[in-house]
């Protein structure tokens, strides 16, 4: 997953409870939960992925958007850059 995000500067992650929280330029943008990339459902993310499903990272949390196109560096770069100002 991090290889796909390598086009972005200032990507970092933190292991937490067996999962990974992803930070972009110091802000939490989402995470990897059970081998799924889930991101915060910002307006820009929803507009880029209008058919995305909402899923729970784990029980008791808010729903997040499932990113299906994790193999496209270009898409992930556009998605994260578009979302940043709303975080």
HTML snippet that shows the backbone in 3Dmol.js (N, CA, C, O; Angstrom):
<script src="https://3Dmol.org/build/3Dmol-min.js"></script>
<div id="view" style="width:600px;height:400px;position:relative"></div>
<script>
const pdb = `
ATOM      1  N   UNK A   1       0.835  -1.196   0.000  1.00  0.00           N
ATOM      2  CA  UNK A   1       0.000   0.000   0.000  1.00  0.00           C
ATOM      3  C   UNK A   1       0.876   1.254   0.000  1.00  0.00           C
ATOM      4  O   UNK A   1       0.614   2.199  -0.744  1.00  0.00           O
ATOM      5  N   UNK A   2       1.910   1.257   0.833  1.00  0.00           N
ATOM      6  CA  UNK A   2       2.765   2.444   0.899  1.00  0.00           C
ATOM      7  C   UNK A   2       3.493   2.696  -0.417  1.00  0.00           C
ATOM      8  O   UNK A   2       3.780   3.845  -0.755  1.00  0.00           O
ATOM      9  N   UNK A   3       3.793   1.645  -1.156  1.00  0.00           N
ATOM     10  CA  UNK A   3       4.423   1.809  -2.468  1.00  0.00           C
ATOM     11  C   UNK A   3       3.491   2.582  -3.404  1.00  0.00           C
ATOM     12  O   UNK A   3       3.942   3.416  -4.188  1.00  0.00           O
ATOM     13  N   UNK A   4       2.212   2.304  -3.317  1.00  0.00           N
ATOM     14  CA  UNK A   4       1.241   3.001  -4.158  1.00  0.00           C
ATOM     15  C   UNK A   4       1.113   4.471  -3.770  1.00  0.00           C
ATOM     16  O   UNK A   4       0.699   5.290  -4.590  1.00  0.00           O
ATOM     17  N   UNK A   5       1.458   4.811  -2.551  1.00  0.00           N
ATOM     18  CA  UNK A   5       1.378   6.196  -2.081  1.00  0.00           C
ATOM     19  C   UNK A   5       2.718   6.922  -2.187  1.00  0.00           C
ATOM     20  O   UNK A   5       2.857   8.050  -1.712  1.00  0.00           O
ATOM     21  N   UNK A   6       3.696   6.278  -2.807  1.00  0.00           N
ATOM     22  CA  UNK A   6       5.050   6.833  -2.847  1.00  0.00           C
ATOM     23  C   UNK A   6       5.171   8.121  -3.663  1.00  0.00           C
ATOM     24  O   UNK A   6       6.162   8.837  -3.527  1.00  0.00           O
ATOM     25  N   UNK A   7       4.204   8.423  -4.490  1.00  0.00           N
ATOM     26  CA  UNK A   7       4.225   9.671  -5.268  1.00  0.00           C
ATOM     27  C   UNK A   7       3.958  10.895  -4.385  1.00  0.00           C
ATOM     28  O   UNK A   7       4.269  12.025  -4.761  1.00  0.00           O
ATOM     29  N   UNK A   8       3.385  10.655  -3.222  1.00  0.00           N
ATOM     30  CA  UNK A   8       3.034  11.743  -2.303  1.00  0.00           C
ATOM     31  C   UNK A   8       4.162  12.002  -1.322  1.00  0.00           C
ATOM     32  O   UNK A   8       4.790  11.071  -0.817  1.00  0.00           O
ATOM     33  N   UNK A   9       4.410  13.266  -1.062  1.00  0.00           N
ATOM     34  CA  UNK A   9       5.386  13.611  -0.036  1.00  0.00           C
ATOM     35  C   UNK A   9       4.688  13.626   1.311  1.00  0.00           C
ATOM     36  O   UNK A   9       3.481  13.856   1.393  1.00  0.00           O
ATOM     37  N   UNK A  10       5.428  13.387   2.332  1.00  0.00           N
ATOM     38  CA  UNK A  10       4.947  13.464   3.707  1.00  0.00           C
ATOM     39  C   UNK A  10       3.859  12.452   4.037  1.00  0.00           C
ATOM     40  O   UNK A  10       2.923  12.765   4.774  1.00  0.00           O
ATOM     41  N   UNK A  11       3.972  11.249   3.501  1.00  0.00           N
ATOM     42  CA  UNK A  11       3.097  10.145   3.903  1.00  0.00           C
ATOM     43  C   UNK A  11       3.785   9.426   5.054  1.00  0.00           C
ATOM     44  O   UNK A  11       4.975   9.119   4.988  1.00  0.00           O
ATOM     45  N   UNK A  12       3.029   9.166   6.095  1.00  0.00           N
ATOM     46  CA  UNK A  12       3.555   8.376   7.204  1.00  0.00           C
ATOM     47  C   UNK A  12       2.436   7.478   7.713  1.00  0.00           C
ATOM     48  O   UNK A  12       1.272   7.646   7.353  1.00  0.00           O
ATOM     49  N   UNK A  13       2.802   6.542   8.539  1.00  0.00           N
ATOM     50  CA  UNK A  13       1.808   5.631   9.088  1.00  0.00           C
ATOM     51  C   UNK A  13       2.220   5.231  10.486  1.00  0.00           C
ATOM     52  O   UNK A  13       3.382   5.352  10.874  1.00  0.00           O
ATOM     53  N   UNK A  14       1.243   4.753  11.232  1.00  0.00           N
ATOM     54  CA  UNK A  14       1.492   4.290  12.591  1.00  0.00           C
ATOM     55  C   UNK A  14       0.694   3.011  12.807  1.00  0.00           C
ATOM     56  O   UNK A  14      -0.511   2.962  12.557  1.00  0.00           O
ATOM     57  N   UNK A  15       1.380   1.989  13.269  1.00  0.00           N
ATOM     58  CA  UNK A  15       0.695   0.751  13.611  1.00  0.00           C
ATOM     59  C   UNK A  15      -0.105   0.987  14.883  1.00  0.00           C
ATOM     60  O   UNK A  15       0.395   1.545  15.860  1.00  0.00           O
ATOM     61  N   UNK A  16      -1.362   0.549  14.848  1.00  0.00           N
ATOM     62  CA  UNK A  16      -2.221   0.759  15.997  1.00  0.00           C
ATOM     63  C   UNK A  16      -3.219  -0.396  16.085  1.00  0.00           C
ATOM     64  O   UNK A  16      -4.045  -0.568  15.189  1.00  0.00           O
ATOM     65  N   UNK A  17      -3.150  -1.166  17.129  1.00  0.00           N
ATOM     66  CA  UNK A  17      -4.066  -2.282  17.373  1.00  0.00           C
ATOM     67  C   UNK A  17      -4.110  -3.257  16.202  1.00  0.00           C
ATOM     68  O   UNK A  17      -5.182  -3.745  15.846  1.00  0.00           O
ATOM     69  N   UNK A  18      -2.984  -3.540  15.613  1.00  0.00           N
ATOM     70  CA  UNK A  18      -2.909  -4.487  14.514  1.00  0.00           C
ATOM     71  C   UNK A  18      -3.283  -3.921  13.157  1.00  0.00           C
ATOM     72  O   UNK A  18      -3.273  -4.644  12.162  1.00  0.00           O
ATOM     73  N   UNK A  19      -3.607  -2.656  13.104  1.00  0.00           N
ATOM     74  CA  UNK A  19      -3.976  -1.991  11.859  1.00  0.00           C
ATOM     75  C   UNK A  19      -3.000  -0.831  11.633  1.00  0.00           C
ATOM     76  O   UNK A  19      -2.067  -0.655  12.417  1.00  0.00           O
ATOM     77  N   UNK A  20      -3.200  -0.045  10.585  1.00  0.00           N
ATOM     78  CA  UNK A  20      -2.305   1.071  10.287  1.00  0.00           C
ATOM     79  C   UNK A  20      -3.105   2.335  10.016  1.00  0.00           C
ATOM     80  O   UNK A  20      -4.003   2.343   9.175  1.00  0.00           O
ATOM     81  N   UNK A  21      -2.775   3.399  10.732  1.00  0.00           N
ATOM     82  CA  UNK A  21      -3.358   4.710  10.503  1.00  0.00           C
ATOM     83  C   UNK A  21      -2.439   5.427   9.515  1.00  0.00           C
ATOM     84  O   UNK A  21      -1.221   5.423   9.689  1.00  0.00           O
ATOM     85  N   UNK A  22      -3.014   6.040   8.480  1.00  0.00           N
ATOM     86  CA  UNK A  22      -2.219   6.730   7.463  1.00  0.00           C
ATOM     87  C   UNK A  22      -2.365   8.238   7.644  1.00  0.00           C
ATOM     88  O   UNK A  22      -3.471   8.765   7.760  1.00  0.00           O
ATOM     89  N   UNK A  23      -1.225   8.912   7.665  1.00  0.00           N
ATOM     90  CA  UNK A  23      -1.174  10.364   7.803  1.00  0.00           C
ATOM     91  C   UNK A  23      -0.661  10.960   6.499  1.00  0.00           C
ATOM     92  O   UNK A  23       0.260  10.432   5.876  1.00  0.00           O
ATOM     93  N   UNK A  24      -1.270  12.060   6.102  1.00  0.00           N
ATOM     94  CA  UNK A  24      -0.790  12.806   4.939  1.00  0.00           C
ATOM     95  C   UNK A  24      -0.539  14.231   5.397  1.00  0.00           C
ATOM     96  O   UNK A  24      -1.453  14.929   5.835  1.00  0.00           O
ATOM     97  N   UNK A  25       0.698  14.647   5.289  1.00  0.00           N
ATOM     98  CA  UNK A  25       1.142  15.968   5.746  1.00  0.00           C
ATOM     99  C   UNK A  25       0.666  16.251   7.177  1.00  0.00           C
ATOM    100  O   UNK A  25       0.216  17.351   7.496  1.00  0.00           O
ATOM    101  N   UNK A  26       0.777  15.232   8.018  1.00  0.00           N
ATOM    102  CA  UNK A  26       0.480  15.378   9.438  1.00  0.00           C
ATOM    103  C   UNK A  26      -0.972  15.200   9.833  1.00  0.00           C
ATOM    104  O   UNK A  26      -1.295  15.252  11.020  1.00  0.00           O
ATOM    105  N   UNK A  27      -1.859  14.989   8.865  1.00  0.00           N
ATOM    106  CA  UNK A  27      -3.282  14.817   9.172  1.00  0.00           C
ATOM    107  C   UNK A  27      -3.700  13.374   8.885  1.00  0.00           C
ATOM    108  O   UNK A  27      -3.239  12.761   7.922  1.00  0.00           O
ATOM    109  N   UNK A  28      -4.569  12.851   9.726  1.00  0.00           N
ATOM    110  CA  UNK A  28      -5.081  11.498   9.496  1.00  0.00           C
ATOM    111  C   UNK A  28      -6.031  11.534   8.297  1.00  0.00           C
ATOM    112  O   UNK A  28      -6.997  12.297   8.268  1.00  0.00           O
ATOM    113  N   UNK A  29      -5.730  10.696   7.324  1.00  0.00           N
ATOM    114  CA  UNK A  29      -6.554  10.635   6.117  1.00  0.00           C
ATOM    115  C   UNK A  29      -7.361   9.346   6.059  1.00  0.00           C
ATOM    116  O   UNK A  29      -8.399   9.283   5.400  1.00  0.00           O
ATOM    117  N   UNK A  30      -6.879   8.321   6.750  1.00  0.00           N
ATOM    118  CA  UNK A  30      -7.563   7.033   6.758  1.00  0.00           C
ATOM    119  C   UNK A  30      -6.667   5.975   7.347  1.00  0.00           C
ATOM    120  O   UNK A  30      -5.824   6.254   8.200  1.00  0.00           O
ATOM    121  N   UNK A  31      -6.859   4.757   6.884  1.00  0.00           N
ATOM    122  CA  UNK A  31      -6.043   3.672   7.400  1.00  0.00           C
ATOM    123  C   UNK A  31      -6.245   2.386   6.636  1.00  0.00           C
ATOM    124  O   UNK A  31      -7.108   2.282   5.765  1.00  0.00           O
ATOM    125  N   UNK A  32      -5.428   1.406   6.984  1.00  0.00           N
ATOM    126  CA  UNK A  32      -5.539   0.074   6.418  1.00  0.00           C
ATOM    127  C   UNK A  32      -6.089  -0.817   7.517  1.00  0.00           C
ATOM    128  O   UNK A  32      -5.447  -1.027   8.546  1.00  0.00           O
ATOM    129  N   UNK A  33      -7.279  -1.335   7.288  1.00  0.00           N
ATOM    130  CA  UNK A  33      -7.987  -2.166   8.256  1.00  0.00           C
ATOM    131  C   UNK A  33      -8.374  -3.468   7.573  1.00  0.00           C
ATOM    132  O   UNK A  33      -9.082  -3.455   6.567  1.00  0.00           O
ATOM    133  N   UNK A  34      -7.916  -4.591   8.110  1.00  0.00           N
ATOM    134  CA  UNK A  34      -8.212  -5.903   7.515  1.00  0.00           C
ATOM    135  C   UNK A  34      -7.935  -5.915   6.014  1.00  0.00           C
ATOM    136  O   UNK A  34      -8.752  -6.388   5.224  1.00  0.00           O
ATOM    137  N   UNK A  35      -6.780  -5.393   5.636  1.00  0.00           N
ATOM    138  CA  UNK A  35      -6.344  -5.352   4.231  1.00  0.00           C
ATOM    139  C   UNK A  35      -7.259  -4.523   3.333  1.00  0.00           C
ATOM    140  O   UNK A  35      -7.351  -4.776   2.132  1.00  0.00           O
ATOM    141  N   UNK A  36      -7.935  -3.533   3.917  1.00  0.00           N
ATOM    142  CA  UNK A  36      -8.783  -2.612   3.147  1.00  0.00           C
ATOM    143  C   UNK A  36      -8.291  -1.200   3.409  1.00  0.00           C
ATOM    144  O   UNK A  36      -7.996  -0.844   4.550  1.00  0.00           O
ATOM    145  N   UNK A  37      -8.200  -0.388   2.352  1.00  0.00           N
ATOM    146  CA  UNK A  37      -7.884   1.026   2.520  1.00  0.00           C
ATOM    147  C   UNK A  37      -9.198   1.766   2.712  1.00  0.00           C
ATOM    148  O   UNK A  37     -10.034   1.820   1.811  1.00  0.00           O
ATOM    149  N   UNK A  38      -9.367   2.337   3.901  1.00  0.00           N
ATOM    150  CA  UNK A  38     -10.553   3.119   4.225  1.00  0.00           C
ATOM    151  C   UNK A  38     -10.118   4.548   4.490  1.00  0.00           C
ATOM    152  O   UNK A  38      -9.122   4.786   5.172  1.00  0.00           O
ATOM    153  N   UNK A  39     -10.869   5.496   3.948  1.00  0.00           N
ATOM    154  CA  UNK A  39     -10.528   6.906   4.123  1.00  0.00           C
ATOM    155  C   UNK A  39     -11.714   7.666   4.695  1.00  0.00           C
ATOM    156  O   UNK A  39     -12.852   7.197   4.659  1.00  0.00           O
ATOM    157  N   UNK A  40     -11.422   8.851   5.225  1.00  0.00           N
ATOM    158  CA  UNK A  40     -12.485   9.698   5.749  1.00  0.00           C
ATOM    159  C   UNK A  40     -13.413  10.108   4.611  1.00  0.00           C
ATOM    160  O   UNK A  40     -12.948  10.398   3.509  1.00  0.00           O
ATOM    161  N   UNK A  41     -14.706  10.134   4.863  1.00  0.00           N
ATOM    162  CA  UNK A  41     -15.664  10.450   3.802  1.00  0.00           C
ATOM    163  C   UNK A  41     -15.852  11.959   3.595  1.00  0.00           C
ATOM    164  O   UNK A  41     -16.924  12.502   3.860  1.00  0.00           O
ATOM    165  N   UNK A  42     -14.811  12.613   3.125  1.00  0.00           N
ATOM    166  CA  UNK A  42     -14.902  14.046   2.842  1.00  0.00           C
ATOM    167  C   UNK A  42     -15.731  14.252   1.576  1.00  0.00           C
ATOM    168  O   UNK A  42     -15.931  13.318   0.799  1.00  0.00           O
ATOM    169  N   UNK A  43     -16.207  15.470   1.375  1.00  0.00           N
ATOM    170  CA  UNK A  43     -17.008  15.762   0.183  1.00  0.00           C
ATOM    171  C   UNK A  43     -16.230  15.469  -1.096  1.00  0.00           C
ATOM    172  O   UNK A  43     -16.774  14.919  -2.053  1.00  0.00           O
ATOM    173  N   UNK A  44     -14.958  15.842  -1.101  1.00  0.00           N
ATOM    174  CA  UNK A  44     -14.155  15.622  -2.307  1.00  0.00           C
ATOM    175  C   UNK A  44     -13.927  14.138  -2.560  1.00  0.00           C
ATOM    176  O   UNK A  44     -13.919  13.711  -3.715  1.00  0.00           O
ATOM    177  N   UNK A  45     -13.744  13.351  -1.525  1.00  0.00           N
ATOM    178  CA  UNK A  45     -13.558  11.904  -1.700  1.00  0.00           C
ATOM    179  C   UNK A  45     -14.826  11.272  -2.249  1.00  0.00           C
ATOM    180  O   UNK A  45     -14.769  10.426  -3.141  1.00  0.00           O
ATOM    181  N   UNK A  46     -15.967  11.681  -1.718  1.00  0.00           N
ATOM    182  CA  UNK A  46     -17.247  11.157  -2.202  1.00  0.00           C
ATOM    183  C   UNK A  46     -17.462  11.541  -3.663  1.00  0.00           C
ATOM    184  O   UNK A  46     -17.979  10.739  -4.440  1.00  0.00           O
ATOM    185  N   UNK A  47     -17.070  12.762  -4.049  1.00  0.00           N
ATOM    186  CA  UNK A  47     -17.257  13.179  -5.444  1.00  0.00           C
ATOM    187  C   UNK A  47     -16.328  12.419  -6.396  1.00  0.00           C
ATOM    188  O   UNK A  47     -16.690  12.177  -7.548  1.00  0.00           O
ATOM    189  N   UNK A  48     -15.136  12.043  -5.926  1.00  0.00           N
ATOM    190  CA  UNK A  48     -14.218  11.268  -6.766  1.00  0.00           C
ATOM    191  C   UNK A  48     -14.604   9.793  -6.840  1.00  0.00           C
ATOM    192  O   UNK A  48     -14.273   9.101  -7.803  1.00  0.00           O
ATOM    193  N   UNK A  49     -15.308   9.321  -5.810  1.00  0.00           N
ATOM    194  CA  UNK A  49     -15.701   7.908  -5.753  1.00  0.00           C
ATOM    195  C   UNK A  49     -17.193   7.808  -5.415  1.00  0.00           C
ATOM    196  O   UNK A  49     -17.550   7.326  -4.340  1.00  0.00           O
ATOM    197  N   UNK A  50     -18.057   8.256  -6.316  1.00  0.00           N
ATOM    198  CA  UNK A  50     -19.492   8.305  -6.007  1.00  0.00           C
ATOM    199  C   UNK A  50     -20.121   6.939  -5.730  1.00  0.00           C
ATOM    200  O   UNK A  50     -21.157   6.863  -5.068  1.00  0.00           O
ATOM    201  N   UNK A  51     -19.520   5.875  -6.221  1.00  0.00           N
ATOM    202  CA  UNK A  51     -20.082   4.533  -6.023  1.00  0.00           C
ATOM    203  C   UNK A  51     -19.389   3.755  -4.910  1.00  0.00           C
ATOM    204  O   UNK A  51     -19.652   2.567  -4.724  1.00  0.00           O
ATOM    205  N   UNK A  52     -18.505   4.418  -4.170  1.00  0.00           N
ATOM    206  CA  UNK A  52     -17.770   3.741  -3.098  1.00  0.00           C
ATOM    207  C   UNK A  52     -18.722   3.301  -1.992  1.00  0.00           C
ATOM    208  O   UNK A  52     -19.729   3.954  -1.715  1.00  0.00           O
ATOM    209  N   UNK A  53     -18.383   2.198  -1.381  1.00  0.00           N
ATOM    210  CA  UNK A  53     -19.186   1.720  -0.258  1.00  0.00           C
ATOM    211  C   UNK A  53     -18.623   2.265   1.048  1.00  0.00           C
ATOM    212  O   UNK A  53     -17.433   2.560   1.163  1.00  0.00           O
ATOM    213  N   UNK A  54     -19.503   2.390   2.017  1.00  0.00           N
ATOM    214  CA  UNK A  54     -19.110   2.804   3.358  1.00  0.00           C
ATOM    215  C   UNK A  54     -18.940   1.546   4.195  1.00  0.00           C
ATOM    216  O   UNK A  54     -19.791   0.656   4.185  1.00  0.00           O
ATOM    217  N   UNK A  55     -17.837   1.487   4.914  1.00  0.00           N
ATOM    218  CA  UNK A  55     -17.566   0.329   5.756  1.00  0.00           C
ATOM    219  C   UNK A  55     -17.019   0.789   7.100  1.00  0.00           C
ATOM    220  O   UNK A  55     -16.465   1.881   7.226  1.00  0.00           O
ATOM    221  N   UNK A  56     -17.188  -0.063   8.090  1.00  0.00           N
ATOM    222  CA  UNK A  56     -16.652   0.217   9.418  1.00  0.00           C
ATOM    223  C   UNK A  56     -15.225  -0.310   9.511  1.00  0.00           C
ATOM    224  O   UNK A  56     -14.963  -1.459   9.156  1.00  0.00           O
ATOM    225  N   UNK A  57     -14.300   0.523   9.986  1.00  0.00           N
ATOM    226  CA  UNK A  57     -12.938   0.021  10.191  1.00  0.00           C
ATOM    227  C   UNK A  57     -12.933  -1.106  11.226  1.00  0.00           C
ATOM    228  O   UNK A  57     -12.257  -2.121  11.058  1.00  0.00           O
ATOM    229  N   UNK A  58     -13.697  -0.908  12.292  1.00  0.00           N
ATOM    230  CA  UNK A  58     -13.897  -1.908  13.338  1.00  0.00           C
ATOM    231  C   UNK A  58     -15.131  -1.490  14.128  1.00  0.00           C
ATOM    232  O   UNK A  58     -15.605  -0.362  13.999  1.00  0.00           O
ATOM    233  N   UNK A  59     -15.635  -2.378  14.924  1.00  0.00           N
ATOM    234  CA  UNK A  59     -16.877  -2.152  15.669  1.00  0.00           C
ATOM    235  C   UNK A  59     -16.789  -0.904  16.546  1.00  0.00           C
ATOM    236  O   UNK A  59     -15.797  -0.687  17.241  1.00  0.00           O
ATOM    237  N   UNK A  60     -17.836  -0.098  16.501  1.00  0.00           N
ATOM    238  CA  UNK A  60     -17.920   1.074  17.364  1.00  0.00           C
ATOM    239  C   UNK A  60     -17.336   2.349  16.775  1.00  0.00           C
ATOM    240  O   UNK A  60     -17.204   3.345  17.486  1.00  0.00           O
ATOM    241  N   UNK A  61     -16.984   2.341  15.496  1.00  0.00           N
ATOM    242  CA  UNK A  61     -16.413   3.532  14.864  1.00  0.00           C
ATOM    243  C   UNK A  61     -17.354   4.077  13.800  1.00  0.00           C
ATOM    244  O   UNK A  61     -18.369   3.463  13.470  1.00  0.00           O
ATOM    245  N   UNK A  62     -17.001   5.227  13.276  1.00  0.00           N
ATOM    246  CA  UNK A  62     -17.769   5.822  12.185  1.00  0.00           C
ATOM    247  C   UNK A  62     -17.414   5.134  10.877  1.00  0.00           C
ATOM    248  O   UNK A  62     -16.314   4.608  10.708  1.00  0.00           O
ATOM    249  N   UNK A  63     -18.368   5.151   9.957  1.00  0.00           N
ATOM    250  CA  UNK A  63     -18.130   4.563   8.645  1.00  0.00           C
ATOM    251  C   UNK A  63     -17.112   5.388   7.860  1.00  0.00           C
ATOM    252  O   UNK A  63     -17.025   6.608   7.996  1.00  0.00           O
ATOM    253  N   UNK A  64     -16.354   4.682   7.044  1.00  0.00           N
ATOM    254  CA  UNK A  64     -15.368   5.310   6.172  1.00  0.00           C
ATOM    255  C   UNK A  64     -15.583   4.781   4.758  1.00  0.00           C
ATOM    256  O   UNK A  64     -16.273   3.783   4.552  1.00  0.00           O
ATOM    257  N   UNK A  65     -14.983   5.462   3.796  1.00  0.00           N
ATOM    258  CA  UNK A  65     -15.106   5.046   2.391  1.00  0.00           C
ATOM    259  C   UNK A  65     -14.066   3.988   2.052  1.00  0.00           C
ATOM    260  O   UNK A  65     -12.892   4.121   2.399  1.00  0.00           O
ATOM    261  N   UNK A  66     -14.505   2.946   1.377  1.00  0.00           N
ATOM    262  CA  UNK A  66     -13.606   1.902   0.910  1.00  0.00           C
ATOM    263  C   UNK A  66     -13.015   2.333  -0.431  1.00  0.00           C
ATOM    264  O   UNK A  66     -13.749   2.672  -1.360  1.00  0.00           O
ATOM    265  N   UNK A  67     -11.695   2.320  -0.525  1.00  0.00           N
ATOM    266  CA  UNK A  67     -11.010   2.655  -1.779  1.00  0.00           C
ATOM    267  C   UNK A  67     -10.724   1.349  -2.504  1.00  0.00           C
ATOM    268  O   UNK A  67      -9.921   0.537  -2.043  1.00  0.00           O
ATOM    269  N   UNK A  68     -11.381   1.151  -3.639  1.00  0.00           N
ATOM    270  CA  UNK A  68     -11.183  -0.065  -4.427  1.00  0.00           C
ATOM    271  C   UNK A  68      -9.965   0.037  -5.347  1.00  0.00           C
ATOM    272  O   UNK A  68      -9.286  -0.960  -5.592  1.00  0.00           O
ATOM    273  N   UNK A  69      -9.690   1.230  -5.850  1.00  0.00           N
ATOM    274  CA  UNK A  69      -8.628   1.414  -6.842  1.00  0.00           C
ATOM    275  C   UNK A  69      -7.282   1.668  -6.163  1.00  0.00           C
ATOM    276  O   UNK A  69      -6.680   2.728  -6.332  1.00  0.00           O
ATOM    277  N   UNK A  70      -6.823   0.688  -5.397  1.00  0.00           N
ATOM    278  CA  UNK A  70      -5.576   0.861  -4.657  1.00  0.00           C
ATOM    279  C   UNK A  70      -4.338   0.584  -5.502  1.00  0.00           C
ATOM    280  O   UNK A  70      -3.217   0.806  -5.042  1.00  0.00           O
ATOM    281  N   UNK A  71      -4.520   0.110  -6.716  1.00  0.00           N
ATOM    282  CA  UNK A  71      -3.378  -0.190  -7.586  1.00  0.00           C
ATOM    283  C   UNK A  71      -2.950   0.990  -8.444  1.00  0.00           C
ATOM    284  O   UNK A  71      -1.935   0.910  -9.137  1.00  0.00           O
ATOM    285  N   UNK A  72      -3.695   2.074  -8.412  1.00  0.00           N
ATOM    286  CA  UNK A  72      -3.387   3.231  -9.249  1.00  0.00           C
ATOM    287  C   UNK A  72      -2.729   4.340  -8.419  1.00  0.00           C
ATOM    288  O   UNK A  72      -3.388   5.007  -7.622  1.00  0.00           O
ATOM    289  N   UNK A  73      -1.439   4.522  -8.617  1.00  0.00           N
ATOM    290  CA  UNK A  73      -0.723   5.604  -7.933  1.00  0.00           C
ATOM    291  C   UNK A  73      -1.327   6.956  -8.302  1.00  0.00           C
ATOM    292  O   UNK A  73      -1.482   7.834  -7.454  1.00  0.00           O
ATOM    293  N   UNK A  74      -1.662   7.105  -9.572  1.00  0.00           N
ATOM    294  CA  UNK A  74      -2.211   8.368 -10.059  1.00  0.00           C
ATOM    295  C   UNK A  74      -3.523   8.706  -9.344  1.00  0.00           C
ATOM    296  O   UNK A  74      -3.717   9.839  -8.902  1.00  0.00           O
ATOM    297  N   UNK A  75      -4.413   7.733  -9.233  1.00  0.00           N
ATOM    298  CA  UNK A  75      -5.689   7.968  -8.565  1.00  0.00           C
ATOM    299  C   UNK A  75      -5.489   8.284  -7.085  1.00  0.00           C
ATOM    300  O   UNK A  75      -6.089   9.227  -6.570  1.00  0.00           O
ATOM    301  N   UNK A  76      -4.653   7.507  -6.397  1.00  0.00           N
ATOM    302  CA  UNK A  76      -4.434   7.733  -4.968  1.00  0.00           C
ATOM    303  C   UNK A  76      -3.807   9.100  -4.705  1.00  0.00           C
ATOM    304  O   UNK A  76      -4.159   9.774  -3.737  1.00  0.00           O
ATOM    305  N   UNK A  77      -2.888   9.501  -5.561  1.00  0.00           N
ATOM    306  CA  UNK A  77      -2.268  10.825  -5.424  1.00  0.00           C
ATOM    307  C   UNK A  77      -3.314  11.914  -5.577  1.00  0.00           C
ATOM    308  O   UNK A  77      -3.362  12.849  -4.778  1.00  0.00           O
ATOM    309  N   UNK A  78      -4.151  11.798  -6.597  1.00  0.00           N
ATOM    310  CA  UNK A  78      -5.217  12.783  -6.810  1.00  0.00           C
ATOM    311  C   UNK A  78      -6.190  12.786  -5.637  1.00  0.00           C
ATOM    312  O   UNK A  78      -6.580  13.851  -5.159  1.00  0.00           O
ATOM    313  N   UNK A  79      -6.579  11.619  -5.175  1.00  0.00           N
ATOM    314  CA  UNK A  79      -7.524  11.496  -4.064  1.00  0.00           C
ATOM    315  C   UNK A  79      -6.989  12.161  -2.803  1.00  0.00           C
ATOM    316  O   UNK A  79      -7.684  12.973  -2.192  1.00  0.00           O
ATOM    317  N   UNK A  80      -5.784  11.835  -2.413  1.00  0.00           N
ATOM    318  CA  UNK A  80      -5.218  12.384  -1.175  1.00  0.00           C
ATOM    319  C   UNK A  80      -5.009  13.896  -1.290  1.00  0.00           C
ATOM    320  O   UNK A  80      -5.298  14.636  -0.350  1.00  0.00           O
ATOM    321  N   UNK A  81      -4.509  14.352  -2.437  1.00  0.00           N
ATOM    322  CA  UNK A  81      -4.315  15.800  -2.612  1.00  0.00           C
ATOM    323  C   UNK A  81      -5.635  16.560  -2.581  1.00  0.00           C
ATOM    324  O   UNK A  81      -5.715  17.651  -2.015  1.00  0.00           O
ATOM    325  N   UNK A  82      -6.663  15.988  -3.185  1.00  0.00           N
ATOM    326  CA  UNK A  82      -7.974  16.627  -3.207  1.00  0.00           C
ATOM    327  C   UNK A  82      -8.585  16.688  -1.808  1.00  0.00           C
ATOM    328  O   UNK A  82      -9.233  17.674  -1.456  1.00  0.00           O
ATOM    329  N   UNK A  83      -8.385  15.657  -1.026  1.00  0.00           N
ATOM    330  CA  UNK A  83      -8.973  15.566   0.319  1.00  0.00           C
ATOM    331  C   UNK A  83      -8.288  16.459   1.339  1.00  0.00           C
ATOM    332  O   UNK A  83      -8.920  16.894   2.302  1.00  0.00           O
ATOM    333  N   UNK A  84      -7.011  16.737   1.146  1.00  0.00           N
ATOM    334  CA  UNK A  84      -6.189  17.357   2.196  1.00  0.00           C
ATOM    335  C   UNK A  84      -6.811  18.586   2.838  1.00  0.00           C
ATOM    336  O   UNK A  84      -6.851  18.680   4.064  1.00  0.00           O
ATOM    337  N   UNK A  85      -7.290  19.515   2.054  1.00  0.00           N
ATOM    338  CA  UNK A  85      -7.828  20.768   2.611  1.00  0.00           C
ATOM    339  C   UNK A  85      -9.067  20.564   3.475  1.00  0.00           C
ATOM    340  O   UNK A  85      -9.383  21.409   4.313  1.00  0.00           O
ATOM    341  N   UNK A  86      -9.770  19.455   3.281  1.00  0.00           N
ATOM    342  CA  UNK A  86     -10.976  19.195   4.066  1.00  0.00           C
ATOM    343  C   UNK A  86     -10.693  18.468   5.381  1.00  0.00           C
ATOM    344  O   UNK A  86     -11.582  18.338   6.222  1.00  0.00           O
ATOM    345  N   UNK A  87      -9.491  18.006   5.556  1.00  0.00           N
ATOM    346  CA  UNK A  87      -9.173  17.243   6.772  1.00  0.00           C
ATOM    347  C   UNK A  87      -8.991  18.151   7.983  1.00  0.00           C
ATOM    348  O   UNK A  87      -8.720  17.668   9.082  1.00  0.00           O
TER     349      UNK A  87
END
`;
const viewer = $3Dmol.createViewer("view");
viewer.addModel(pdb, "pdb");
viewer.setStyle({}, {cartoon: {color: "spectrum"}});
viewer.zoomTo();
viewer.render();
</script>
